[in-house]
């Protein structure tokens, strides 16, 4: 199953594990890489030094290619990009595109750049800047997401840019991989499906909350950080949706989250302000949305690290309702590839 993505990144299979804050650490990233997929290390909740340490921890566990996800609006994104070059990381992914000069720094060093996009115009923009591929997430995906489903957004982007395209949002098996490739994608990316593996370090009670969810067990809300995101219907989320997510209390919670996040990533207050202004400009956020932006990483930490399902925020794709077991990454990827080959054979194609 060779595609432009496997050729670009050097992995065996066109399957990507997305960079999820507090979830995609060295263990999950290396397990995915060893299984033949592209593991992406999340760095947005790490300081730069912690990011470098995590990169080295991945290297201790695998000699296969992997990537690191960077926050494009981070004040030290250029220093982090330089660290990826120094550590010889082959792939850099971005949840939000950085300034164009960061692309140049990475491209000059031969690092493959794969930003995530949620609209055709975003794909066209990063393509013009020199992106090597794009990850397209439809509305079925977890975390911050748009309203357009993958089945409509994916072909639109495939037709708009002459780049390898990775499809995300709603994928969990080999049938989905074949469907994505039929639309013109070169790979699929999965977050929730990799979170729900034996190699994921997420606490057992959190995994069980995902396994217990039905296909209607997620909701898209902007009450956590001001921007629409898909999350599990936890008690906290249900409370917010029922009317407790706006007003002074929400802003007080945001300030507390900002203080905690500042300590976690080692940023200064001027850095926090600059990042907020950059987010407001790039993502066209209101002042209220900027003030609430720190909520998501800290609320996810409460769930994914502390295991507090009752008061944490659990980003989730709709596919959580179709998952009922916890294979290893190797078992999952082998199963997806075998099912894709079987599906192609049934359709009269060839892998």
MOGIQUI-V171952 format. One record per residue. RES is the residue in one letter. PHI is phi in whole degrees, -180 to 180 (999 if undefined). PSI is psi in degrees with one decimal (999 if undefined). Layout:
RES;PHI;PSI
RES;PHI;PSI
//
This chain:
X;999;63.3
X;-83;132.3
X;-136;178.7
X;-64;-27.0
X;-74;-41.3
X;-66;-35.4
X;-70;-39.4
X;-67;-43.0
X;-99;-19.2
X;84;10.5
X;-87;166.7
X;-82;-38.4
X;-123;149.5
X;-81;59.3
X;-132;126.2
X;-118;134.5
X;-98;119.4
X;-71;157.8
X;-84;100.2
X;-106;122.2
X;-58;134.8
X;71;-1.5
X;-119;-49.4
X;-85;72.3
X;-91;-170.8
X;-58;-35.3
X;-65;-52.2
X;-69;-40.5
X;-62;-46.6
X;-71;-36.0
X;-63;-40.6
X;-64;-45.2
X;-62;-44.6
X;-65;-25.2
X;-85;-3.9
X;104;-0.9
X;-97;-179.6
X;-100;105.6
X;-83;139.1
X;-119;118.7
X;-80;126.2
X;-83;132.5
X;-124;-2.1
X;-64;-23.3
X;-104;15.0
X;-116;150.3
X;-72;168.4
X;-62;-42.0
X;-65;-38.9
X;-66;-35.9
X;-62;-46.0
X;-62;-42.0
X;-63;-39.1
X;-68;-39.2
X;-59;-45.1
X;-67;-32.2
X;-67;-36.9
X;-63;-44.6
X;-62;-29.4
X;-70;-23.0
X;-100;-16.7
X;-154;151.6
X;-109;12.9
X;-90;159.7
X;-64;147.0
X;-152;172.7
X;-127;170.7
X;-129;133.3
X;-92;127.7
X;-114;151.3
X;-90;115.7
X;-63;-27.1
X;-93;0.6
X;-62;136.9
X;-59;-29.8
X;-104;26.7
X;-62;-34.1
X;-67;-40.7
X;-65;-37.7
X;-68;-40.5
X;-62;-41.1
X;-63;-35.1
X;-67;-37.7
X;-62;-40.8
X;-64;-45.5
X;-64;-34.5
X;-88;1.6
X;59;43.0
X;-79;127.5
X;-78;-19.4
X;-135;134.3
X;-119;126.9
X;-115;156.5
X;-136;132.1
X;-75;-35.1
X;-131;136.4
X;-65;139.1
X;-83;-172.5
X;-67;153.7
X;-60;-30.6
X;-66;-25.2
X;-67;-39.3
X;-57;-45.7
X;-62;-41.3
X;-59;-44.6
X;-72;-42.5
X;-65;-38.2
X;-62;-25.4
X;-95;0.5
X;83;15.8
X;-83;130.3
X;-74;130.9
X;-108;122.6
X;-131;89.8
X;-81;153.9
X;-91;142.3
X;-134;153.3
X;-124;10.0
X;-157;154.9
X;-58;-42.9
X;-63;-32.8
X;-68;-39.0
X;-64;-42.3
X;-64;-37.8
X;-64;-51.3
X;-72;-26.6
X;-65;-41.9
X;-66;-26.9
X;-81;-13.3
X;109;18.0
X;-60;146.6
X;-88;-23.0
X;-164;168.2
X;-132;146.0
X;-105;121.8
X;-107;116.7
X;-109;122.1
X;-86;175.8
X;-64;-17.8
X;-73;-15.3
X;-72;162.5
X;-88;164.5
X;74;-156.9
X;-62;127.2
X;-152;163.6
X;-100;-170.5
X;-98;-11.5
X;-87;124.9
X;-67;156.3
X;-57;-37.9
X;-63;-20.5
X;-102;-39.6
X;-71;-39.3
X;-61;-54.8
X;-63;-30.2
X;-63;-44.3
X;-73;-40.1
X;-57;-40.1
X;-76;-18.6
X;-92;-28.8
X;-128;145.6
X;-96;63.2
X;-136;156.3
X;-61;138.1
X;-121;132.6
X;-106;127.2
X;-95;131.8
X;-135;151.4
X;107;92.1
X;102;9.4
X;-104;140.3
X;-157;-4.8
X;-149;-177.8
X;-69;-30.7
X;-63;-39.5
X;-66;-37.6
X;-61;-45.1
X;-65;-41.2
X;-62;-42.9
X;-63;-42.5
X;-67;-31.1
X;-66;-32.1
X;-76;-12.6
X;112;2.7
X;-74;158.2
X;-107;-3.4
X;-173;167.2
X;-118;152.7
X;-122;141.7
X;-136;138.0
X;-111;-62.6
X;-57;-39.8
X;-65;-37.2
X;-78;-30.6
X;-60;-38.0
X;-92;60.7
X;-130;164.2
X;-68;-22.4
X;-84;-12.6
X;-73;138.4
X;-90;7.4
X;-62;137.1
X;-55;146.5
X;-55;-39.8
X;-67;-27.8
X;-73;-45.7
X;-57;-39.5
X;-65;-34.7
X;-62;-39.0
X;-67;-45.6
X;-64;-30.3
X;-79;-13.5
X;-72;143.4
X;-93;-178.4
X;-67;-16.3
X;-103;20.1
X;-87;8.0
X;-122;163.5
X;-146;146.6
X;-98;122.9
X;-142;151.7
X;-107;13.0
X;-84;-6.3
X;-86;-50.1
X;-138;17.1
X;89;-8.7
X;-123;136.6
X;-56;130.7
X;-147;148.6
X;-94;125.6
X;-137;162.8
X;-67;152.8
X;-81;74.5
X;-81;166.5
X;-54;-39.4
X;-65;-45.6
X;-63;-41.6
X;-62;-37.7
X;-65;-43.1
X;-63;-46.2
X;-64;-31.7
X;-75;-6.1
X;132;3.9
X;-104;20.3
X;-107;5.8
X;-125;172.7
X;90;-170.0
X;-58;-37.1
X;-60;-40.8
X;-64;-39.9
X;-71;-35.9
X;-63;-43.5
X;-62;-36.2
X;-66;-41.5
X;-62;-43.7
X;-61;-41.6
X;-63;-40.1
X;-63;-41.2
X;-63;-44.4
X;-66;-40.9
X;-67;-37.4
X;-57;-45.5
X;-65;-39.4
X;-65;-46.0
X;-99;-1.4
X;74;27.2
X;-87;156.2
X;-92;166.0
X;-63;-40.8
X;-59;-36.7
X;-63;-43.6
X;-60;-43.9
X;-64;-45.0
X;-62;-41.2
X;-65;-39.9
X;-62;-42.2
X;-66;-39.1
X;-64;-41.6
X;-64;-39.8
X;-63;-40.3
X;-72;-50.6
X;-70;-41.8
X;-99;2.6
X;55;52.4
X;-92;152.4
X;-78;167.5
X;-61;-39.2
X;-61;-41.5
X;-66;-39.1
X;-63;-43.3
X;-64;-28.3
X;-90;-4.9
X;-60;-29.4
X;-75;-10.7
X;-64;-44.5
X;-58;-55.6
X;-60;-37.5
X;-77;-33.9
X;-72;-33.9
X;-66;-39.3
X;-59;-42.1
X;-57;-38.7
X;-81;-54.6
X;-75;-28.9
X;-102;-50.4
X;-80;-16.9
X;76;19.2
X;-88;84.2
X;-63;-29.7
X;-72;-31.4
X;-122;1.7
X;-96;171.5
X;-110;125.9
X;-116;95.4
X;-59;137.1
X;-157;138.5
X;-79;162.1
X;-63;-19.4
X;-66;-11.8
X;-54;-33.6
X;-71;-7.9
X;-110;3.9
X;-109;131.6
X;-135;12.4
X;-152;170.4
X;-125;79.5
X;-75;168.1
X;-74;165.7
X;-61;-38.8
X;-63;-44.5
X;-64;-41.4
X;-63;-50.4
X;-67;-41.5
X;-60;-40.6
X;-66;-42.9
X;-63;-44.5
X;-65;-44.2
X;-63;-41.3
X;-69;-35.9
X;-65;-43.9
X;-63;-39.9
X;-65;-40.6
X;-66;-43.0
X;-62;-41.2
X;-63;-41.2
X;-64;-33.2
X;-84;-4.8
X;89;12.8
X;-98;-170.4
X;-139;140.4
X;-69;999
//
